[in-house]
Amino acid sequence: MCLQFRRKNKKNNILFGHRDGSVSMIDTRSADALFATNLSMPGASFGSVSSIQPLQNENLAIAKGSFGSCRVFDLRRLSNSYDASSSQYQQSTLFEMLIPDSMVHPTKSVRCTGLAVDPTDSIAIAPFASHNNDIHFAMWDIGSGALIRTKKVNQLKTPDAGTDNSSSSFCELSSVLTSGYEMLCKKDSKVPVISSEGSTFGLWFKTNVLSDSSSPDGGGIHHIRF
């Protein structure tokens, strides 16, 4: 389960993401709950809700599934009935933000959590794992749900960093936006330099794929720009 306050009216509305892939919203003033039941969508593999983020448009929210994909929900269409067969139930999922099956491994992606939205609410970013245990960031167009591009985290590795393939890769992405800088290491130098060229914002994340092979499980904290 995960939870997040609605952007506006923060004290009154709490969004919950559940293990069955559904979301709900509770009004703290009355304890009334509204639900969005997890209905299977064609070609979709979602899993549990691992992260949820409300948008500046207070009627919309994005939920990240543990299998890698995301969903955009219209909070106005949440129902006071959890039963999808009920006449009071409305499908509140506007669309899926998918990753091609050839790129994502659903089970390995369970260890990839976190969801972020750019300052203009036009791009959603979330981590996922590939079939060969590499970690990637997926970037979707929030307006259409289309996958814009992916960015492989392993490519940020310093030249002398090792990888223990016997350890399961993980990534935890922060939703807090920062200024657009990045710590980079040149091939001919072990000393990192700060670069902010051609970027508008950045994100912190924790992963073990960039850590020294002597202690891969604990991972390290890193910053990436977009």
N, CA, C and O of each residue as an XYZ file, in Angstrom:
904
protein
N       0.839     -1.198      0.000
C       0.000      0.000      0.000
C       0.873      1.245      0.000
O       1.952      1.247      0.593
N       0.418      2.295     -0.655
C       1.082      3.588     -0.618
C       0.006      4.664     -0.477
O      -1.163      4.416     -0.774
N       0.390      5.835     -0.032
C      -0.588      6.913      0.123
C       0.044      8.243     -0.214
O       1.263      8.401     -0.155
N      -0.796      9.198     -0.567
C      -0.358     10.538     -0.925
C      -1.522     11.490     -0.712
O      -2.672     11.144     -0.980
N      -1.223     12.687     -0.230
C      -2.256     13.705     -0.109
C      -2.563     14.294     -1.478
O      -1.680     14.415     -2.327
N      -3.807     14.655     -1.677
C      -4.190     15.371     -2.880
C      -3.519     16.739     -2.847
O      -3.372     17.326     -1.775
N      -3.106     17.257     -4.011
C      -2.322     18.502     -4.036
C      -3.077     19.670     -3.423
O      -2.538     20.400     -2.591
N      -4.314     19.842     -3.833
C      -5.128     20.904     -3.266
C      -6.003     20.301     -2.173
O      -6.389     19.134     -2.239
N      -6.304     21.104     -1.185
C      -7.135     20.615     -0.081
C      -6.455     19.438      0.616
O      -7.102     18.440      0.930
N      -5.146     19.560      0.856
C      -4.331     18.439      1.320
C      -4.860     17.781      2.587
O      -4.755     16.565      2.748
N      -5.418     18.567      3.471
C      -5.819     18.017      4.753
C      -7.077     17.165      4.658
O      -7.377     16.398      5.573
N      -7.802     17.291      3.580
C      -9.105     16.641      3.507
C      -9.130     15.342      2.705
O      -9.933     14.457      2.998
N      -8.260     15.211      1.692
C      -8.327     14.057      0.801
C      -7.005     13.306      0.756
O      -5.955     13.888      0.481
N      -7.068     12.001      1.031
C      -5.886     11.149      0.980
C      -6.108     10.074     -0.085
O      -7.142      9.406     -0.103
N      -5.124      9.919     -0.968
C      -5.176      8.893     -2.006
C      -4.408      7.663     -1.541
O      -3.290      7.773     -1.037
N      -5.014      6.493     -1.712
C      -4.381      5.233     -1.334
C      -4.195      4.355     -2.576
O      -5.080      4.282     -3.428
N      -3.043      3.693     -2.669
C      -2.824      2.668     -3.680
C      -2.769      1.313     -3.006
O      -2.140      1.176     -1.957
N      -3.417      0.304     -3.583
C      -3.572     -0.987     -2.913
C      -2.875     -2.126     -3.652
O      -2.503     -1.998     -4.819
N      -2.708     -3.240     -2.947
C      -1.998     -4.386     -3.499
C      -2.699     -5.008     -4.695
O      -2.052     -5.631     -5.537
N      -4.023     -4.846     -4.779
C      -4.758     -5.453     -5.891
C      -4.772     -4.543     -7.126
O      -5.465     -4.839     -8.100
N      -4.017     -3.445     -7.094
C      -3.964     -2.549     -8.240
C      -5.021     -1.471     -8.230
O      -5.096     -0.682     -9.172
N      -5.837     -1.410     -7.203
C      -6.887     -0.400     -7.127
C      -6.393      0.832     -6.374
O      -5.370      0.790     -5.692
N      -7.130      1.919     -6.509
C      -6.845      3.135     -5.746
C      -8.126      3.568     -5.044
O      -9.228      3.241     -5.485
N      -7.974      4.291     -3.969
C      -9.134      4.827     -3.263
C      -8.783      6.204     -2.710
O      -7.611      6.550     -2.563
N      -9.812      6.975     -2.411
C      -9.634      8.311     -1.841
C     -10.548      8.449     -0.633
O     -11.744      8.167     -0.703
N      -9.970      8.883      0.461
C     -10.731      9.027      1.698
C     -10.816     10.500      2.082
O      -9.813     11.214      2.067
N     -12.005     10.941      2.423
C     -12.229     12.287      2.938
C     -12.096     12.212      4.453
O     -12.921     11.587      5.119
N     -11.058     12.846      5.003
C     -10.794     12.736      6.432
C     -11.862     13.413      7.293
O     -11.939     13.165      8.496
N     -12.672     14.255      6.688
C     -13.717     14.933      7.459
C     -14.904     14.023      7.723
O     -15.652     14.229      8.680
N     -15.079     13.008      6.869
C     -16.253     12.152      7.017
C     -15.907     10.667      7.041
O     -16.752      9.837      7.375
N     -14.643     10.325      6.681
C     -14.193      8.936      6.591
C     -14.871      8.181      5.453
O     -14.772      6.956      5.378
N     -15.563      8.906      4.559
C     -16.138      8.265      3.384
C     -15.033      7.925      2.393
O     -14.074      8.682      2.246
N     -15.168      6.783      1.712
C     -14.144      6.343      0.768
C     -14.735      6.195     -0.627
O     -15.867      5.741     -0.789
N     -13.963      6.579     -1.619
C     -14.301      6.378     -3.020
C     -13.257      5.453     -3.624
O     -12.074      5.545     -3.296
N     -13.699      4.553     -4.516
C     -12.814      3.512     -5.016
C     -12.685      3.537     -6.535
O     -13.578      3.982     -7.255
N     -11.538      3.041     -6.992
C     -11.334      2.709     -8.398
C     -10.837      1.277     -8.436
O      -9.663      1.022     -8.168
N     -11.713      0.343     -8.763
C     -11.367     -1.069     -8.753
C     -10.440     -1.391     -9.912
O     -10.521     -0.773    -10.973
N      -9.553     -2.370     -9.703
C      -8.589     -2.762    -10.716
C      -9.261     -3.626    -11.767
O      -9.361     -4.841    -11.594
N      -9.721     -3.024    -12.846
C     -10.259     -3.774    -13.974
C      -9.151     -4.022    -14.978
O      -8.413     -3.096    -15.314
N      -9.014     -5.246    -15.467
C      -7.977     -5.581    -16.433
C      -8.231     -4.834    -17.734
O      -9.348     -4.811    -18.252
N      -7.176     -4.228    -18.246
C      -7.261     -3.539    -19.517
C      -6.515     -4.357    -20.559
O      -5.560     -5.051    -20.212
N      -6.919     -4.300    -21.832
C      -6.298     -5.115    -22.871
C      -4.787     -4.907    -22.937
O      -4.307     -3.780    -23.058
N      -4.049     -6.007    -22.857
C      -2.600     -5.954    -22.980
C      -1.879     -5.378    -21.781
O      -0.676     -5.124    -21.846
N      -2.600     -5.165    -20.676
C      -1.995     -4.505    -19.521
C      -1.553     -5.522    -18.474
O      -2.246     -6.507    -18.220
N      -0.392     -5.271    -17.869
C       0.112     -6.062    -16.756
C       0.545     -5.073    -15.695
O       1.580     -4.423    -15.840
N      -0.235     -4.948    -14.623
C      -0.069     -3.818    -13.710
C       0.507     -4.205    -12.355
O       1.479     -3.592    -11.914
N      -0.053     -5.188    -11.688
C       0.408     -5.577    -10.360
C      -0.172     -4.692     -9.273
O      -1.273     -4.160     -9.417
N       0.572     -4.535     -8.183
C       0.141     -3.698     -7.060
C       0.498     -2.248     -7.327
O       1.386     -1.952     -8.126
N      -0.205     -1.339     -6.646
C       0.143      0.076     -6.737
C       1.303      0.332     -5.784
O       1.159      0.189     -4.570
N       2.457      0.713     -6.338
C       3.637      0.954     -5.509
C       3.881      2.437     -5.263
O       4.574      2.796     -4.311
N       3.325      3.305     -6.104
C       3.483      4.755     -5.941
C       2.263      5.441     -6.540
O       1.650      4.928     -7.477
N       1.915      6.604     -5.995
C       0.802      7.369     -6.541
C       1.122      8.855     -6.426
O       1.629      9.311     -5.401
N       0.822      9.610     -7.492
C       1.109     11.034     -7.516
C      -0.091     11.802     -8.069
O      -0.534     11.520     -9.182
N      -0.621     12.759     -7.324
C      -1.665     13.640     -7.860
C      -1.037     14.656     -8.805
O       0.139     14.992     -8.662
N      -1.809     15.146     -9.767
C      -1.318     16.141    -10.713
C      -1.821     17.527    -10.321
O      -2.656     17.673     -9.429
N      -1.292     18.545    -11.010
C      -1.746     19.906    -10.748
C      -3.225     20.062    -11.069
O      -3.937     20.814    -10.403
N      -3.680     19.351    -12.086
C      -5.114     19.215    -12.314
C      -5.634     18.297    -11.218
O      -5.432     17.084    -11.276
N      -6.296     18.862    -10.226
C      -6.642     18.106     -9.025
C      -7.577     16.932     -9.283
O      -7.817     16.128     -8.383
N      -8.103     16.822    -10.487
C      -8.995     15.709    -10.807
C      -8.251     14.486    -11.308
O      -8.863     13.435    -11.499
N      -6.944     14.591    -11.526
C      -6.172     13.498    -12.098
C      -5.074     13.040    -11.148
O      -4.529     13.833    -10.380
N      -4.757     11.752    -11.210
C      -3.659     11.180    -10.438
C      -3.042     10.048    -11.240
O      -3.717      9.398    -12.037
N      -1.752      9.817    -11.023
C      -1.036      8.730    -11.692
C      -0.634      7.700    -10.660
O      -0.128      8.044     -9.593
N      -0.860      6.432    -10.979
C      -0.459      5.337    -10.105
C       0.540      4.458    -10.843
O       0.339      4.121    -12.010
N       1.625      4.085    -10.153
C       2.619      3.173    -10.730
C       2.364      1.762    -10.250
O       2.215      1.523     -9.051
N       2.314      0.830    -11.180
C       2.151     -0.571    -10.837
C       3.485     -1.238    -10.581
O       4.506     -0.814    -11.123
N       3.490     -2.276     -9.764
C       4.734     -2.952     -9.415
C       5.355     -3.688    -10.595
O       6.529     -4.052    -10.537
N       4.589     -3.918    -11.674
C       5.123     -4.606    -12.847
C       5.731     -3.648    -13.866
O       6.196     -4.089    -14.917
N       5.737     -2.337    -13.577
C       6.427     -1.386    -14.433
C       5.567     -0.330    -15.088
O       6.035      0.788    -15.304
N       4.328     -0.644    -15.411
C       3.470      0.314    -16.114
C       2.792      1.267    -15.126
O       2.855      1.072    -13.912
N       2.141      2.303    -15.672
C       1.427      3.283    -14.854
C       0.014      3.471    -15.396
O      -0.282      3.089    -16.528
N      -0.848      4.057    -14.587
C      -2.215      4.372    -14.989
C      -2.561      5.794    -14.583
O      -2.130      6.278    -13.537
N      -3.335      6.447    -15.416
C      -3.851      7.776    -15.100
C      -5.317      7.622    -14.702
O      -6.119      7.068    -15.452
N      -5.653      8.117    -13.520
C      -7.011      8.009    -12.988
C      -7.691      9.379    -12.984
O      -7.064     10.406    -12.726
N      -8.981      9.362    -13.276
C      -9.826     10.551    -13.133
C     -10.551     10.425    -11.791
O     -11.455      9.603    -11.643
N     -10.153     11.237    -10.826
C     -10.701     11.125     -9.476
C     -12.176     11.491     -9.401
O     -12.855     11.135     -8.438
N     -12.674     12.196    -10.406
C     -14.092     12.540    -10.427
C     -14.953     11.311    -10.681
O     -16.150     11.317    -10.396
N     -14.347     10.258    -11.215
C     -15.098      9.062    -11.571
C     -14.890      7.922    -10.585
O     -15.264      6.783    -10.863
N     -14.293      8.223     -9.432
C     -14.217      7.210     -8.388
C     -15.627      6.913     -7.881
O     -16.495      7.785     -7.875
N     -15.834      5.690     -7.464
C     -17.172      5.260     -7.063
C     -17.226      4.987     -5.564
O     -16.209      4.655     -4.954
N     -18.402      5.124     -4.973
C     -18.553      4.746     -3.573
C     -18.857      3.264     -3.417
O     -19.178      2.791     -2.327
N     -18.750      2.541     -4.530
C     -18.922      1.086     -4.502
C     -17.638      0.431     -4.976
O     -17.079      0.812     -6.004
N     -17.167     -0.568     -4.212
C     -15.944     -1.281     -4.592
C     -16.241     -2.393     -5.595
O     -15.324     -2.974     -6.177
N     -17.502     -2.679     -5.790
C     -17.920     -3.764     -6.674
C     -18.010     -3.252     -8.101
O     -18.833     -2.389     -8.402
N     -17.153     -3.789     -8.996
C     -17.123     -3.327    -10.382
C     -18.391     -3.694    -11.137
O     -18.667     -3.125    -12.193
N     -19.171     -4.644    -10.606
C     -20.412     -5.027    -11.272
C     -21.577     -4.146    -10.841
O     -22.677     -4.251    -11.384
N     -21.334     -3.285     -9.869
C     -22.399     -2.422     -9.372
C     -22.741     -1.348    -10.392
O     -21.877     -0.894    -11.143
N     -24.010     -0.944    -10.416
C     -24.441      0.109    -11.336
C     -23.841      1.460    -10.954
O     -23.806      2.381    -11.770
N     -23.366      1.575     -9.702
C     -22.772      2.820     -9.241
C     -21.296      2.934     -9.619
O     -20.688      3.996     -9.483
N     -20.730      1.819    -10.098
C     -19.298      1.814    -10.405
C     -19.036      2.439    -11.770
O     -19.753      2.163    -12.732
N     -18.008      3.281    -11.854
C     -17.576      3.862    -13.116
C     -16.101      3.533    -13.318
O     -15.323      3.542    -12.364
N     -15.720      3.246    -14.549
C     -14.317      3.003    -14.844
C     -13.579      4.334    -14.805
O     -13.818      5.205    -15.641
N     -12.688      4.490    -13.843
C     -12.007      5.768    -13.652
C     -10.626      5.805    -14.298
O      -9.990      6.859    -14.317
N     -10.148      4.685    -14.826
C      -8.847      4.662    -15.488
C      -8.977      5.292    -16.872
O      -9.715      4.795    -17.723
N      -8.259      6.385    -17.088
C      -8.322      7.045    -18.387
C      -7.510      6.289    -19.429
O      -7.983      6.041    -20.537
N      -6.277      5.925    -19.065
C      -5.452      5.133    -19.978
C      -4.245      4.584    -19.228
O      -3.919      5.018    -18.123
N      -3.594      3.614    -19.867
C      -2.380      3.006    -19.339
C      -1.163      3.668    -19.960
O      -1.195      4.091    -21.116
N      -0.097      3.754    -19.190
C       1.202      4.159    -19.711
C       2.089      2.916    -19.663
O       2.601      2.542    -18.608
N       2.259      2.289    -20.817
C       2.842      0.957    -20.904
C       4.304      0.978    -21.326
O       4.808      1.968    -21.854
N       4.972     -0.157    -21.075
C       6.319     -0.433    -21.551
C       6.245     -1.709    -22.384
O       5.615     -2.671    -21.944
N       6.855     -1.762    -23.560
C       6.801     -2.985    -24.384
C       7.281     -4.209    -23.618
O       8.247     -4.132    -22.858
N       6.603     -5.346    -23.818
C       6.956     -6.580    -23.117
C       8.406     -6.980    -23.349
O       9.025     -7.604    -22.487
N       8.947     -6.628    -24.499
C      10.326     -6.995    -24.821
C      11.342     -6.223    -23.978
O      12.507     -6.611    -23.900
N      10.899     -5.128    -23.345
C      11.816     -4.283    -22.589
C      11.718     -4.468    -21.085
O      12.681     -4.197    -20.368
N      10.570     -4.926    -20.594
C      10.348     -4.957    -19.153
C      10.159     -6.382    -18.656
O       9.553     -7.212    -19.333
N      10.692     -6.661    -17.450
C      10.464     -7.930    -16.766
C       9.567     -7.640    -15.565
O      10.029     -7.027    -14.602
N       8.298     -8.061    -15.590
C       7.348     -7.691    -14.527
C       7.797     -8.071    -13.121
O       7.678     -7.271    -12.194
N       8.317     -9.300    -12.958
C       8.695     -9.756    -11.616
C       9.890     -8.984    -11.085
O       9.900     -8.582     -9.922
N      10.899     -8.773    -11.924
C      12.084     -8.033    -11.486
C      11.762     -6.569    -11.218
O      12.422     -5.930    -10.399
N      10.757     -6.035    -11.897
C      10.388     -4.629    -11.720
C       9.722     -4.358    -10.383
O       9.548     -3.199    -10.006
N       9.345     -5.409     -9.657
C       8.750     -5.223     -8.325
C       9.720     -4.489     -7.400
O       9.295     -3.800     -6.473
N      11.019     -4.635     -7.652
C      12.036     -3.979     -6.823
C      12.342     -2.553     -7.288
O      13.278     -1.921     -6.797
N      11.556     -2.058     -8.227
C      11.708     -0.679     -8.712
C      10.488      0.130     -8.278
O       9.371     -0.136     -8.721
N      10.702      1.099     -7.427
C       9.592      1.872     -6.878
C       9.818      3.368     -7.108
O      10.926      3.806     -7.419
N       8.758      4.123     -6.949
C       8.846      5.571     -7.080
C       8.276      6.067     -8.388
O       8.290      5.362     -9.397
N       7.773      7.289     -8.359
C       7.136      7.920     -9.514
C       7.309      9.423     -9.376
O       7.102      9.984     -8.301
N       7.689     10.072    -10.473
C       7.880     11.522    -10.449
C       7.221     12.150    -11.670
O       7.056     11.512    -12.710
N       6.852     13.409    -11.516
C       6.219     14.168    -12.599
C       7.004     15.454    -12.794
O       7.387     16.098    -11.818
N       7.250     15.840    -14.058
C       8.056     17.025    -14.325
C       7.309     18.300    -13.910
O       6.111     18.236    -13.634
N       7.985     19.454    -13.859
C       7.344     20.683    -13.358
C       6.116     21.128    -14.134
O       5.273     21.844    -13.593
N       5.997     20.717    -15.399
C       4.854     21.145    -16.212
C       3.723     20.121    -16.232
O       2.719     20.315    -16.918
N       3.884     19.033    -15.482
C       2.879     17.960    -15.458
C       2.646     17.359    -16.845
O       1.532     16.942    -17.162
N       3.675     17.315    -17.656
C       3.535     16.744    -19.000
C       4.258     15.426    -19.159
O       3.965     14.680    -20.094
N       5.206     15.109    -18.266
C       5.998     13.888    -18.372
C       6.003     13.159    -17.029
O       6.219     13.769    -15.982
N       5.764     11.854    -17.072
C       5.863     10.999    -15.891
C       7.101     10.124    -16.028
O       7.424      9.660    -17.122
N       7.786      9.902    -14.922
C       9.033      9.135    -14.916
C       8.953      8.075    -13.833
O       8.555      8.364    -12.705
N       9.332      6.840    -14.173
C       9.319      5.748    -13.204
C      10.363      4.712    -13.601
O      10.633      4.540    -14.790
N      10.956      4.018    -12.631
C      11.961      2.998    -12.930
C      11.332      1.641    -13.217
O      10.229      1.342    -12.758
N      12.050      0.825    -13.983
C      11.643     -0.566    -14.220
C      12.888     -1.399    -14.486
O      13.962     -0.856    -14.745
N      12.741     -2.717    -14.421
C      13.849     -3.633    -14.659
C      13.631     -4.390    -15.965
O      12.507     -4.760    -16.306
N      14.722     -4.612    -16.684
C      14.650     -5.342    -17.948
C      14.858     -6.837    -17.706
O      15.078     -7.264    -16.573
N      14.787     -7.614    -18.761
C      14.931     -9.065    -18.650
C      16.329     -9.462    -18.191
O      16.492    -10.497    -17.545
N      17.341     -8.659    -18.512
C      18.708     -8.985    -18.095
C      19.117     -8.260    -16.809
O      20.304     -8.128    -16.512
N      18.118     -7.794    -16.050
C      18.327     -7.225    -14.715
C      18.881     -5.804    -14.743
O      19.327     -5.310    -13.707
N      18.869     -5.137    -15.883
C      19.269     -3.733    -15.948
C      18.120     -2.854    -15.462
O      16.951     -3.216    -15.589
N      18.467     -1.696    -14.905
C      17.474     -0.738    -14.447
C      17.361      0.393    -15.471
O      18.368      0.908    -15.956
N      16.122      0.769    -15.790
C      15.851      1.849    -16.729
C      14.852      2.820    -16.112
O      14.082      2.454    -15.224
N      14.872      4.058    -16.591
C      13.809      5.014    -16.303
C      12.947      5.142    -17.554
O      13.458      5.367    -18.651
N      11.639      4.996    -17.380
C      10.696      5.199    -18.478
C      10.110      6.595    -18.371
O       9.830      7.079    -17.275
N       9.926      7.242    -19.517
C       9.334      8.583    -19.568
C       8.135      8.558    -20.499
O       8.257      8.218    -21.676
N       6.969      8.921    -19.962
C       5.721      8.905    -20.732
C       5.163     10.313    -20.903
O       5.404     11.202    -20.087
N       4.414     10.487    -21.982
C       3.630     11.704    -22.191
C       2.331     11.550    -21.407
O       1.524     10.675    -21.719
N       2.119     12.393    -20.390
C       0.933     12.273    -19.547
C      -0.344     12.565    -20.334
O      -1.405     12.026    -20.019
N      -0.245     13.413    -21.353
C      -1.433     13.747    -22.131
C      -1.973     12.606    -22.961
O      -3.183     12.507    -23.165
N      -1.088     11.735    -23.449
C      -1.516     10.645    -24.338
C      -1.215      9.253    -23.798
O      -1.796      8.271    -24.261
N      -0.313      9.158    -22.825
C       0.096      7.867    -22.307
C       1.195      7.213    -23.114
O       1.605      6.096    -22.799
N       1.686      7.880    -24.151
C       2.712      7.300    -25.031
C       4.067      7.279    -24.336
O       4.419      8.209    -23.610
N       4.819      6.215    -24.564
C       6.179      6.104    -24.042
C       7.092      6.976    -24.900
O       7.217      6.746    -26.103
N       7.725      7.965    -24.296
C       8.588      8.896    -25.030
C       9.965      8.285    -25.255
O      10.470      8.269    -26.377
N      10.571      7.782    -24.175
C      11.902      7.184    -24.263
C      12.203      6.463    -22.966
O      11.456      6.584    -21.995
N      13.292      5.716    -22.945
C      13.798      5.107    -21.722
C      15.263      5.484    -21.565
O      15.952      5.773    -22.543
N      15.728      5.475    -20.317
C      17.116      5.815    -20.026
C      17.693      4.733    -19.125
O      17.170      4.471    -18.042
N      18.767      4.111    -19.578
C      19.372      3.010    -18.842
C      20.245      3.528    -17.724
O      21.183      4.286    -17.969
N      19.948      3.127    -16.495
C      20.698      3.607    -15.341
C      22.130      3.099    -15.381
O      23.041      3.824    -14.980
N      22.357      1.880    -15.850
C      23.695      1.283    -15.864
C      24.682      2.102    -16.680
O      25.887      2.022    -16.442
N      24.202      2.885    -17.633
C      25.093      3.690    -18.472
C      25.720      4.840    -17.694
O      26.658      5.472    -18.180
N      25.214      5.123    -16.485
C      25.766      6.181    -15.656
C      26.918      5.674    -14.793
O      27.517      6.434    -14.032
N      27.221      4.382    -14.918
C      28.213      3.746    -14.061
C      29.608      4.318    -14.311
O      29.980      4.602    -15.449
N      30.365      4.481    -13.239
C      31.741      4.929    -13.365
C      32.574      3.826    -14.002
O      32.208      2.655    -13.904
N      33.691      4.167    -14.656
C      34.458      3.178    -15.412
C      34.942      1.984    -14.606
O      35.047      0.883    -15.148
N      35.244      2.176    -13.301
C      35.806      1.079    -12.510
C      34.785      0.409    -11.614
O      35.147     -0.443    -10.803
N      33.515      0.772    -11.740
C      32.488      0.168    -10.876
C      32.158     -1.227    -11.358
O      32.050     -1.469    -12.560
N      32.002     -2.132    -10.432
C      31.680     -3.503    -10.799
C      30.213     -3.777    -10.606
O      29.491     -2.970    -10.021
N      29.764     -4.935    -11.105
C      28.373     -5.339    -10.959
C      28.317     -6.799    -10.550
O      28.973     -7.645    -11.158
N      27.548     -7.092     -9.537
C      27.354     -8.458     -9.091
C      26.046     -8.970     -9.664
O      24.976     -8.644     -9.150
N      26.115     -9.765    -10.718
C      24.902    -10.216    -11.404
C      24.070    -11.168    -10.560
O      22.911    -11.431    -10.879
N      24.658    -11.690     -9.477
C      23.902    -12.605     -8.624
C      22.956    -11.850     -7.702
O      22.075    -12.452     -7.089
N      23.132    -10.543     -7.600
C      22.281     -9.734     -6.738
C      21.148     -9.125     -7.558
O      21.364     -8.670     -8.681
N      19.944     -9.119     -6.996
C      18.795     -8.545     -7.690
C      18.900     -7.033     -7.694
O      19.096     -6.412     -6.649
N      18.769     -6.444     -8.871
C      18.858     -4.993     -8.992
C      17.612     -4.342     -8.408
O      16.518     -4.903     -8.472
N      17.789     -3.146     -7.834
C      16.654     -2.397     -7.332
C      16.859     -0.918     -7.625
O      17.978     -0.471     -7.876
N      15.770     -0.171     -7.590
C      15.839      1.281     -7.763
C      14.675      1.914     -7.012
O      13.531      1.477     -7.140
N      14.974      2.943     -6.231
C      13.961      3.695     -5.496
C      14.062      5.153     -5.930
O      15.048      5.825     -5.630
N      13.053      5.636     -6.628
C      13.068      6.988     -7.184
C      12.316      7.954     -6.282
O      11.196      7.668     -5.857
N      12.933      9.107     -5.987
C      12.268     10.151     -5.214
C      11.351     10.960     -6.122
O      11.659     11.156     -7.298
N      10.241     11.424     -5.592
C       9.307     12.240     -6.356
C       9.630     13.734     -6.264
O       8.993     14.548     -6.932
N      10.619     14.096     -5.437
C      10.964     15.499     -5.218
C      11.851     15.995     -6.360
O      12.922     15.439     -6.605
N      11.406     17.036     -7.055
C      12.164     17.603     -8.164
C      13.264     18.522     -7.645
O      13.082     19.227     -6.653
N      14.404     18.507     -8.326
C      15.529     19.361     -7.976
C      15.966     20.141     -9.214
O      15.398     19.966    -10.292
N      16.963     20.990     -9.063
C      17.542     21.671    -10.223
C      18.248     20.634    -11.098
O      18.636     19.567    -10.623
N      18.408     20.960    -12.371
C      18.889     19.978    -13.337
C      20.386     19.829    -13.405
O      21.008     20.267    -14.373
N      20.981     19.217    -12.392
C      22.408     18.921    -12.450
C      22.631     17.421    -12.316
O      21.729     16.684    -11.916
N      23.843     16.972    -12.655
C      24.152     15.551    -12.612
C      25.632     15.372    -12.308
O      26.476     16.112    -12.813
N      25.935     14.389    -11.483
C      27.319     14.052    -11.184
C      27.797     13.045    -12.218
O      27.270     11.934    -12.286
N      28.777     13.411    -13.016
C      29.268     12.557    -14.085
C      30.751     12.276    -13.892
O      31.489     13.110    -13.367
N      31.175     11.105    -14.317
C      32.589     10.746    -14.301
C      33.058     10.524    -15.731
O      32.469      9.729    -16.464
N      34.103     11.213    -16.124
C      34.672     11.007    -17.444
C      35.485      9.722    -17.466
O      35.956      9.257    -16.428
N      35.643      9.156    -18.650
C      36.338      7.877    -18.784
C      37.788      7.957    -18.314
O      38.339      6.977    -17.812
N      38.403      9.125    -18.479
C      39.817      9.266    -18.125
C      40.027      9.823    -16.720
O      41.144     10.183    -16.350
N      38.938      9.894    -15.932
C      39.054     10.449    -14.592
C      38.076      9.766    -13.648
O      36.950      9.446    -14.029
N      38.517      9.545    -12.407
C      37.661      8.953    -11.390
C      36.948     10.018    -10.562
O      36.105      9.702     -9.723
N      37.296     11.287    -10.806
C      36.710     12.385    -10.035
C      35.428     12.866    -10.715
O      35.480     13.273    -11.876
N      34.279     12.833    -10.036
C      33.023     13.281    -10.657
C      32.979     14.792    -10.832
O      33.565     15.536    -10.046
N      32.285     15.233    -11.862
C      32.090     16.660    -12.105
C      30.602     16.944    -12.158
O      29.810     16.078    -12.530
N      30.222     18.161    -11.786
C      28.822     18.557    -11.814
C      28.497     19.146    -13.183
O      29.154     20.084    -13.635
N      27.485     18.592    -13.834
C      27.076     19.070    -15.150
C      25.593     19.403    -15.123
O      24.795     18.649    -14.567
N      25.222     20.532    -15.725
C      23.813     20.927    -15.798
C      23.428     21.317    -17.216
O      22.405     21.968    -17.426
N      24.227     20.929    -18.170
C      23.999     21.333    -19.559
C      22.774     20.634    -20.141
O      22.636     19.415    -20.037
N      21.890     21.415    -20.751
C      20.770     20.870    -21.510
C      19.711     20.170    -20.687
O      19.057     19.261    -21.199
N      19.511     20.554    -19.426
C      18.504     19.891    -18.596
C      17.669     20.938    -17.859
O      18.106     22.073    -17.674
N      16.472     20.549    -17.443
C      15.567     21.473    -16.765
C      15.273     21.069    -15.329
O      14.948     21.929    -14.510
N      15.378     19.794    -15.001
C      15.134     19.351    -13.631
C      15.880     18.048    -13.381
O      16.373     17.408    -14.309
N      15.953     17.673    -12.120
C      16.647     16.449    -11.752
C      15.889     15.677    -10.696
O      14.909     16.165    -10.133
N      16.356     14.453    -10.429
C      15.731     13.582     -9.435
C      16.805     12.779     -8.700
O      17.818     12.390     -9.282
N      16.566     12.545     -7.434
C      17.416     11.651     -6.648
C      16.869     10.229     -6.735
O      15.657     10.027     -6.808
N      17.750      9.265     -6.728
C      17.315      7.871     -6.688
C      18.374      7.025     -5.993
O      19.543      7.404     -5.915
N      17.944      5.881     -5.492
C      18.841      4.928     -4.848
C      18.827      3.626     -5.635
O      17.760      3.133     -6.003
N      19.998      3.069     -5.892
C      20.084      1.813     -6.640
C      21.371      1.092     -6.286
O      22.307      1.694     -5.760
N      21.412     -0.208     -6.580
C      22.631     -0.972     -6.359
C      23.384     -1.269     -7.653
O      24.437     -1.905     -7.615
N      22.864     -0.820     -8.801
C      23.548     -1.132    -10.065
C      24.726     -0.205    -10.332
O      25.535     -0.470    -11.222
N      24.832      0.898     -9.558
C      25.958      1.816     -9.721
C      26.943      1.708     -8.578
O      27.905      2.472     -8.503
N      26.703      0.752     -7.682
C      27.553      0.614     -6.503
C      28.751     -0.265     -6.797
O      28.761     -1.038     -7.755
N      29.757     -0.130     -5.953
C      30.921     -0.998     -6.052
C      30.507     -2.430     -5.785
O      29.652     -2.682     -4.936
N      31.103     -3.372     -6.500
C      30.705     -4.783     -6.402
C      30.948     -5.375     -5.023
O      30.406     -6.435     -4.710
N      31.763     -4.708     -4.179
C      32.033     -5.239     -2.847
C      30.836     -5.111     -1.918
O      30.743     -5.833     -0.925
N      29.910     -4.193     -2.231
C      28.715     -4.025     -1.380
C      27.524     -3.651     -2.244
O      27.020     -2.534     -2.135
N      27.054     -4.566     -3.112
C      25.992     -4.221     -4.048
C      24.598     -4.125     -3.441
O      23.746     -3.408     -3.965
N      24.356     -4.838     -2.344
C      22.992     -4.923     -1.818
C      22.534     -3.608     -1.205
O      21.361     -3.253     -1.326
N      23.438     -2.871     -0.543
C      23.045     -1.640      0.104
C      22.741     -0.519     -0.867
O      21.907      0.342     -0.589
N      23.413     -0.526     -2.002
C      23.178      0.488     -3.003
C      23.753      1.838     -2.605
O      24.375      1.979     -1.552
N      23.535      2.823     -3.459
C      24.007      4.176     -3.214
C      22.988      5.178     -3.712
O      22.105      4.834     -4.497
N      23.106      6.420     -3.259
C      22.180      7.490     -3.646
C      22.811      8.304     -4.774
O      23.976      8.694     -4.691
N      22.043      8.556     -5.818
C      22.547      9.222     -7.016
C      21.563     10.286     -7.487
O      20.408     10.310     -7.062
N      22.026     11.153     -8.356
C      21.199     12.207     -8.918
C      21.275     12.145    -10.429
O      22.345     11.926    -10.996
N      20.144     12.337    -11.078
C      20.080     12.286    -12.534
C      19.294     13.485    -13.051
O      18.361     13.949    -12.395
N      19.662     13.976    -14.200
C      18.977     15.137    -14.781
C      18.140     14.706    -15.976
O      18.389     13.668    -16.589
N      17.141     15.528    -16.292
C      16.269     15.259    -17.442
C      16.088     16.556    -18.241
O      15.390     16.564    -19.255
